[in-house]
């Protein structure tokens, strides 16, 4: 399905009913808005991993502008401030009130851009494997990719993160082949990548030299967040090392934040630890 949001048609999908029979009444479940990683990926990478949560929430999957099945819009609008504004406008267009917003990796950064601009809008935030600033802990990233993928993967990580090179099509292909598999401790089924709608243009734009991938910094805005926030991170995450996620959690209002660290997990907490990860999310959503 598509809906017009800020001048572009955004694709979304829905899993589970919002209203369910409960004795003599209809009970309304919370809405869980899913913001996918990337950029350049789509919502399908979270199916069916999160489907089991549909019994406690209506899940709404969103493809960001320029990603997946959504329209591009002007390339100059491929920026975090716009992606964050799109989340609020998308919810308004569909009549979603007080959503629980879950963002993983890049989606977590978009969730922060949204929540710091519209702090009264979400009821809860869930941030997985993400960071509040780019360009941090670069040597740790190189070290971890080298540990998991050997010298070639480590060299690619240095070229990508430290030297800010390697964002051309050939380098991105090498990254997908040699580094991307090490985002996961448990190898993902190849069909997950095959069925995803890949949009390399937006990834190249976001990670270009001087692009927001390395320059964004939201630490000065985090105090604006007003809702309970669950931060989840893998101890062995080579993309956003656990130090980045600990710094994010420490900068959030302490009475609102819950920080969960997952041993033996890399960048993909739910695929690497589905039972533990989904249990933490389930408990957080259901908590009063």
Residue pairs with C-beta under 8 A, 6 or more apart in sequence:
1 11
1 12
1 13
1 14
2 9
2 10
2 11
2 12
2 69
2 70
3 9
3 10
3 12
3 90
3 93
3 94
4 10
4 93
5 65
5 86
5 89
5 90
5 93
6 65
6 73
6 82
6 85
6 86
6 89
7 73
8 65
8 70
8 71
8 72
8 73
9 70
9 71
10 62
10 63
10 64
10 65
10 70
10 71
10 86
10 90
11 43
11 62
11 63
11 68
11 69
11 70
12 43
12 60
12 61
12 62
12 63
12 90
12 94
13 43
13 60
13 61
14 58
14 59
14 60
14 61
15 47
15 51
15 54
15 58
15 59
15 60
15 61
16 29
16 54
16 55
16 57
16 58
16 59
17 29
17 58
18 28
18 29
18 31
18 58
19 26
19 27
19 28
19 29
20 26
20 27
20 29
21 27
29 56
29 57
29 58
30 56
30 57
30 58
30 98
30 99
30 100
30 123
30 285
31 57
31 58
31 60
31 96
31 97
31 98
31 99
31 100
32 53
32 57
32 58
32 59
32 60
32 99
32 100
32 101
32 102
32 285
33 60
33 62
33 87
33 90
33 91
33 96
33 99
33 100
33 101
33 102
34 43
34 46
34 50
34 59
34 60
34 61
34 62
34 102
34 107
35 62
35 64
35 87
35 101
35 102
35 103
35 104
35 107
35 108
35 110
35 111
36 42
36 43
36 45
36 46
36 61
36 62
36 63
36 64
36 67
36 68
36 104
36 106
36 107
37 45
37 104
37 105
37 106
37 107
37 108
37 129
38 64
38 67
38 105
38 106
38 107
38 199
38 202
38 203
39 64
39 66
39 67
39 78
39 106
39 199
39 202
39 203
39 206
40 67
40 198
40 199
40 200
40 201
40 202
40 203
40 206
41 67
41 68
41 196
41 197
41 198
41 199
42 63
42 67
42 68
42 69
42 196
42 197
42 198
42 199
43 61
43 62
43 63
43 68
44 68
44 192
44 195
44 196
44 197
45 192
45 196
46 61
46 104
46 270
47 61
49 270
49 271
49 274
50 59
50 270
50 278
51 59
52 278
53 59
53 278
53 281
53 282
53 285
56 282
56 285
56 286
57 100
57 285
60 94
60 96
60 99
62 87
62 90
63 69
63 70
63 197
64 70
64 83
64 86
64 107
64 110
65 71
65 72
65 73
65 77
65 78
65 82
65 83
65 86
66 72
66 73
66 75
66 78
66 199
66 201
66 202
66 205
67 197
67 199
67 202
68 196
68 197
68 199
69 197
72 202
75 201
75 205
78 202
78 205
78 206
79 212
80 109
80 110
80 113
80 212
80 216
81 113
81 117
83 110
83 113
83 114
84 110
84 111
84 112
84 113
84 114
84 115
84 116
84 117
85 114
85 117
87 101
87 110
87 111
87 114
88 114
88 117
88 118
88 121
90 96
91 97
91 99
91 121
98 121
98 122
98 123
99 121
99 122
99 123
100 122
100 123
100 124
100 125
100 126
100 285
101 111
101 114
101 115
101 122
101 124
101 125
101 126
102 111
102 125
102 126
102 127
102 128
102 281
103 109
103 110
103 111
103 112
103 125
103 126
103 127
103 128
103 130
104 128
104 129
104 130
104 270
105 128
105 129
105 130
105 239
105 240
105 267
106 130
106 206
107 130
108 127
108 128
108 129
108 130
108 131
109 130
109 131
109 132
109 216
109 218
111 125
111 127
111 130
112 127
112 130
112 132
112 218
112 221
112 222
112 225
113 218
114 121
114 122
115 121
115 122
115 125
115 224
115 225
115 227
116 218
116 221
116 222
116 224
116 225
119 224
119 225
119 226
119 227
120 226
122 227
123 227
124 227
124 228
124 229
124 230
124 284
124 285
125 225
125 227
125 228
125 229
125 230
126 229
126 230
126 232
126 281
126 284
127 229
127 230
127 231
127 232
127 248
128 231
128 232
128 233
128 269
128 270
128 277
129 232
129 233
129 234
129 237
129 239
129 240
129 245
129 267
129 268
129 269
130 240
130 245
130 248
131 240
131 244
131 245
131 247
131 248
132 217
132 218
132 219
132 222
132 244
132 247
132 248
132 251
133 216
133 217
133 218
133 219
133 244
134 212
134 213
134 214
134 215
134 216
134 217
135 214
135 215
136 244
136 247
137 240
137 241
137 243
137 244
138 161
138 162
139 162
140 241
140 243
141 157
141 161
141 238
141 239
141 241
142 154
142 157
142 158
142 161
142 162
143 154
144 157
144 236
144 237
144 238
144 241
145 153
145 154
145 156
145 157
145 179
145 182
145 238
146 153
146 154
146 157
147 154
148 182
148 236
148 238
148 266
149 178
149 179
149 181
149 182
152 178
153 178
153 179
153 182
156 166
156 171
156 174
156 175
156 178
156 179
157 179
157 238
159 165
159 166
159 171
160 166
160 167
160 171
160 175
160 207
164 209
164 214
165 171
165 209
166 172
166 174
166 175
167 203
167 204
167 207
167 208
167 209
168 204
169 200
169 204
172 200
172 203
172 204
181 187
182 238
182 266
183 238
183 239
183 266
183 267
183 268
184 266
184 267
184 268
184 271
184 272
185 234
185 236
185 264
185 265
185 266
185 272
186 271
186 272
188 268
188 271
205 211
206 212
206 213
207 213
207 214
219 247
219 251
222 248
222 251
222 252
223 253
225 252
225 253
225 256
226 253
226 256
227 256
228 256
228 257
228 258
228 284
228 287
229 252
229 256
229 257
229 258
230 257
230 258
230 260
230 280
230 281
230 284
231 245
231 248
231 249
231 252
231 257
231 258
231 259
231 260
232 245
232 259
232 260
232 262
232 269
232 277
232 280
232 281
233 240
233 242
233 245
233 246
233 259
233 260
233 261
233 262
233 265
233 269
234 242
234 261
234 262
234 265
234 266
234 267
234 268
234 269
234 272
234 273
235 242
235 261
235 262
235 263
235 264
235 265
236 242
236 264
236 265
236 266
237 245
237 265
237 266
237 267
238 266
238 267
239 267
240 267
242 261
245 259
245 261
246 259
246 261
249 257
249 259
258 284
260 280
262 269
262 272
262 273
262 276
262 277
264 272
264 273
265 272
265 273
265 277
266 272
269 277
270 277
270 278
